[in-house]
Amino acid sequence: MKGLVIKNTGSWYTVLTDEGRTVESKIKGNFRLKGIRSTNPVAVGDRVEIVTNQEGTAFIASIEDRRNYIIRKSPNLSKQSHIIAANVDQAVLIVTVNYPETSTTFVDRFLASAEAYRIPVILVFNKTDLLDDDELHYQEMMITLYETIGYQCVAVSAVSGQGVEQLRKLLEGKTTVFSGNSGVGKSTLLNRLVPGVNLRTAEISEAHNTGMHTTTFSEMIQLPVAPTVDSQQSDACHTPSTTTSLASNKSNSWLIDTPGIKGFGTFDMEPEEICGYFKEIFHFSKDCRFSNCTHTHEPGCAVRKALEEHYIAGSRYRSYLSMLEDKDEKKYREAF
């Protein structure tokens, strides 16, 4: 029996079978011995084959080849990776200028990892309604920076609804993984996009202006079809439930909710590859005097020349340097 992994709560995986029913499943005992260097060899978004048992649960017997996946270094095991999601069409990274502040280093590390696995990213700047004039100006500068590089950006307020419909249109017909620092309002935004899903939210820690984890597992949520006026359902007494509307959704639009993360350690990247994951740095690197230029000290470096002439942002170059230094095992553990 085949199906789609739509939820992972640790040792248990919820599989939506091709027949339309959900089965709680576990990994077979020898599954971890197949050379998968990951803390979660099965991820939300995986297509799997399961074998059911008399108790009504199942074992996951195999995984179909992945189209792609997005990965980070495990925060607990330096030699292991953690797969955030598999088989996605795009990623949404929730960013906040304040309450809490998302560092550009975190943003750039996420973007580089997504570039490595050829996953397009939309940057969503949330909590716009809370920003003062200076913070709004800084947000506009960030949006200009990343749009110039080639990333789509959307400014939203999950509380007021500003920009949410613009974002919804970008999600239709696709499988999108949502990620971001703890406290950036990811659950609030998903609650706005999928009414009735009732994801838990938490207040920001005032002492440190940092977020607190509310999502503790990954889960696929179906995006309902945008509401339209249907003459056959104009009866004011008929109000379909959330369950009914989700079940009837034929748009094949899925959102993958993931736990908030404080740091983003990159995994399995060789130093000479990292340049290729920064679009603008890679563009200028073609004009470097040496083909193996690291863009740190070599003469004739076109990247450092572009940096001096402000064609490359200093924040992006610093992020590039920080990833070059990731051989330091302590580096990725810090909250970027």
C-alpha positions in Angstrom: 0.0 0.0 0.0 1.4 3.4 -1.0 0.8 6.8 0.5 2.1 10.3 1.5 3.6 11.1 4.8 1.6 14.1 6.1 2.7 14.2 9.8 5.7 13.2 11.9 5.4 13.3 15.7 8.8 11.6 16.4 8.6 7.9 16.2 5.2 7.9 14.5 4.3 9.0 11.0 0.8 9.6 9.7 0.5 8.3 6.1 -2.4 9.4 3.8 -2.9 6.4 1.6 -3.7 6.6 -2.1 -7.1 5.2 -1.1 -7.7 8.3 1.1 -7.4 6.9 4.6 -4.8 7.8 7.3 -2.7 5.1 8.9 -0.3 5.6 11.9 3.0 4.1 10.9 6.5 3.4 12.3 9.8 2.7 10.6 10.9 -0.9 10.3 13.8 -1.8 12.6 16.5 -2.1 9.9 15.4 1.0 8.1 18.1 3.3 9.7 20.9 0.9 8.5 20.6 1.9 4.8 23.1 4.7 4.9 20.7 7.6 5.4 22.7 10.0 7.5 19.7 11.7 9.0 18.0 12.0 12.4 14.7 11.5 10.5 15.2 9.2 7.5 11.5 9.6 6.7 10.2 13.1 6.3 6.9 14.9 5.8 6.3 15.0 2.0 7.8 11.6 1.4 6.0 9.0 -0.8 6.2 5.7 1.0 5.1 2.0 0.9 3.6 0.7 4.1 2.6 -2.8 5.4 -0.4 -2.8 7.7 -0.8 -5.1 10.7 -3.7 -6.5 12.7 -3.6 -3.5 15.1 -4.6 -1.1 12.4 -1.1 0.5 12.3 1.7 -0.1 9.8 5.4 -0.3 9.1 7.0 1.9 6.5 8.8 -0.5 4.3 10.4 1.8 1.7 10.6 5.4 0.4 10.1 6.4 -3.2 12.9 8.4 -4.8 12.7 12.0 -3.6 12.3 14.8 -6.2 14.1 17.1 -3.7 14.3 18.0 -0.1 15.5 20.8 2.2 17.9 19.9 4.9 19.8 21.5 7.8 22.4 20.2 10.2 21.0 18.5 13.3 21.3 20.8 16.3 22.2 17.9 18.5 24.3 15.5 16.3 27.0 17.2 14.3 27.5 14.2 12.0 23.8 14.0 11.2 21.4 16.0 9.1 17.7 16.8 9.7 15.4 16.8 6.7 12.9 19.6 7.1 10.6 18.4 4.2 10.7 16.4 1.0 9.2 16.7 -2.5 8.3 20.4 -2.2 7.6 22.9 -5.0 8.8 25.9 -3.0 9.6 27.2 0.5 8.3 30.2 2.4 10.6 31.7 4.9 8.9 33.8 7.5 11.0 36.8 8.4 10.4 39.5 11.0 12.3 42.8 11.3 11.4 42.9 15.0 9.4 41.0 17.6 11.8 39.0 17.2 14.4 40.2 14.8 15.4 37.7 12.1 19.1 38.1 11.3 20.3 38.3 7.7 22.7 35.5 8.4 19.9 33.2 9.2 18.0 34.3 6.0 21.1 33.8 3.8 21.9 30.4 5.2 18.3 29.2 4.5 18.4 30.6 1.0 21.8 29.0 0.3 20.5 25.6 1.5 17.4 25.9 -0.7 19.6 26.9 -3.6 21.6 23.8 -3.1 18.5 21.6 -3.5 17.0 23.8 -6.2 14.0 24.9 -4.2 12.6 28.3 -4.9 12.0 30.5 -1.8 9.5 33.3 -1.1 10.5 35.6 1.7 7.5 36.7 3.7 8.0 39.7 6.0 5.5 39.3 8.8 4.3 41.6 11.6 4.3 44.7 9.4 1.6 46.2 11.5 3.8 46.4 14.5 6.7 48.3 12.9 7.5 52.0 13.5 8.7 54.2 10.6 12.4 53.3 11.0 11.6 49.6 11.1 9.4 49.9 8.1 12.2 51.7 6.3 14.6 48.9 7.2 12.1 46.3 6.0 11.8 48.0 2.7 15.6 48.0 2.4 15.7 44.3 3.0 12.9 43.6 0.5 14.8 45.7 -2.1 18.0 43.8 -1.4 16.5 40.3 -1.8 14.3 41.3 -4.7 17.3 42.7 -6.5 19.1 39.4 -6.0 16.1 37.6 -7.5 13.9 36.4 -4.5 10.2 37.1 -4.4 9.2 39.0 -1.2 5.8 39.7 0.3 5.0 42.0 3.3 2.2 40.7 5.4 0.4 41.0 8.8 -1.0 37.6 9.9 -3.1 39.5 12.5 -4.7 42.2 10.3 -4.7 40.1 7.1 -2.5 42.6 5.1 -0.9 40.9 2.1 -2.3 37.4 3.0 -4.4 37.1 -0.2 -1.3 38.0 -2.3 0.6 35.2 -0.5 -2.3 32.8 -0.9 -2.2 33.1 -4.7 1.5 32.2 -4.7 0.7 29.0 -2.8 -2.2 27.6 -5.0 -1.5 24.3 -6.7 1.9 23.8 -5.0 3.4 22.0 -2.0 5.1 24.7 0.1 7.2 24.2 3.2 6.8 27.0 5.8 9.9 27.8 8.0 11.3 30.5 10.2 12.7 31.4 13.5 10.6 30.7 16.6 8.2 33.5 17.3 7.9 35.0 13.8 4.2 34.2 13.6 4.2 31.2 11.4 1.4 29.4 13.2 -0.7 32.7 13.2 -0.2 33.0 9.5 -1.2 29.4 8.8 -4.3 29.9 11.0 -5.2 32.9 8.8 -4.6 30.9 5.6 -6.4 27.8 6.8 -9.3 28.9 9.0 -10.2 26.2 11.6 -6.7 24.5 11.6 -6.2 26.0 15.1 -2.4 25.8 15.4 -1.1 26.8 18.8 0.5 30.2 19.1 2.6 31.8 21.9 3.6 35.3 23.0 7.1 36.6 22.4 9.4 36.6 25.4 9.6 40.3 26.4 12.8 39.8 28.3 14.8 38.7 25.2 12.5 39.5 22.3 12.7 35.9 21.2 10.2 33.4 20.1 9.0 30.3 22.0 8.4 27.0 20.2 4.7 26.1 19.7 4.9 23.7 16.7 6.7 20.6 17.9 6.3 18.4 14.9 6.0 18.7 11.1 2.6 18.4 9.4 1.1 18.8 5.9 -2.1 21.0 5.8 -4.3 21.3 2.8 -4.9 24.8 1.7 -8.6 25.3 1.1 -9.9 26.7 -2.2 -10.3 30.4 -2.0 -14.0 31.2 -1.1 -16.3 31.9 -4.1 -20.0 32.5 -4.4 -21.7 29.3 -5.5 -25.3 29.5 -6.4 -25.9 25.9 -5.5 -24.7 26.7 -1.9 -26.5 30.0 -1.5 -28.8 28.6 1.2 -28.0 30.7 4.3 -28.7 27.8 6.5 -26.0 25.7 5.0 -22.5 26.3 6.4 -20.1 23.6 5.5 -17.6 22.6 8.3 -13.9 23.1 8.0 -13.4 19.3 7.6 -15.9 19.2 4.7 -14.2 22.1 2.9 -10.8 20.7 3.3 -11.8 17.2 2.1 -13.5 18.7 -1.0 -10.4 20.8 -1.9 -9.3 19.7 -5.3 -6.6 22.3 -5.8 -3.8 20.0 -4.5 -2.3 22.9 -2.5 -0.4 21.7 0.6 1.4 23.7 3.3 4.0 22.0 5.4 4.2 23.4 8.9 7.6 22.8 10.6 8.9 23.6 14.1 10.4 27.0 14.5 14.2 27.0 14.5 16.7 29.3 16.2 19.8 28.5 14.1 20.3 27.1 10.6 23.5 25.0 10.3 24.3 24.0 6.8 25.2 20.4 6.1 27.3 18.6 3.5 28.5 21.8 1.7 32.1 21.9 0.5 33.8 25.4 0.8 34.2 25.6 -3.0 30.5 25.0 -3.6 29.2 27.7 -1.3 29.8 30.6 -3.7 27.3 28.9 -6.2 24.5 29.2 -3.6 24.8 33.0 -3.4 23.3 34.2 -6.7 25.1 37.6 -6.9 28.4 36.4 -5.6 28.4 33.5 -8.2 27.6 36.1 -10.9 30.7 38.2 -10.2 32.9 35.2 -9.4 33.1 34.3 -13.1 35.4 37.3 -13.6 37.9 36.4 -10.8 41.5 36.0 -11.9 41.7 32.5 -10.4 39.1 29.8 -11.0 39.5 28.5 -7.5 39.2 31.9 -5.9 37.7 31.8 -2.4 36.9 35.5 -2.5 38.7 36.2 0.7 42.2 37.4 -0.1 43.2 36.5 -3.6 44.4 39.2 -6.0 42.2 39.9 -9.0 39.0 38.9 -7.1 36.0 40.3 -8.9 33.7 39.5 -5.9 35.6 41.7 -3.5 35.8 44.4 -6.1 32.0 44.2 -6.5 31.7 44.3 -2.7 33.8 47.5 -2.6 31.6 49.1 -5.3 28.4 48.1 -3.4 27.1 45.7 -6.1 27.2 43.0 -3.4 25.7 43.8 0.1 28.1 43.6 3.0 25.5 41.4 4.9 25.5 38.9 2.1 29.3 38.7 2.0 29.5 38.3 5.7 27.0 35.4 5.5 29.1 33.8 2.8 32.2 34.1 5.0 30.3 32.6 8.0 29.4 29.5 5.9 33.0 29.1 4.8 33.9 28.9 8.5 31.4 26.1 9.2 34.2 23.6 9.5 34.3 25.0 13.1 31.9 22.5 14.7 30.7 25.1 17.2 29.7 27.6 14.6 26.4 26.1 13.6 25.2 25.7 17.2 24.9 29.4 17.7 21.6 31.2 17.2 22.2 33.2 14.0 
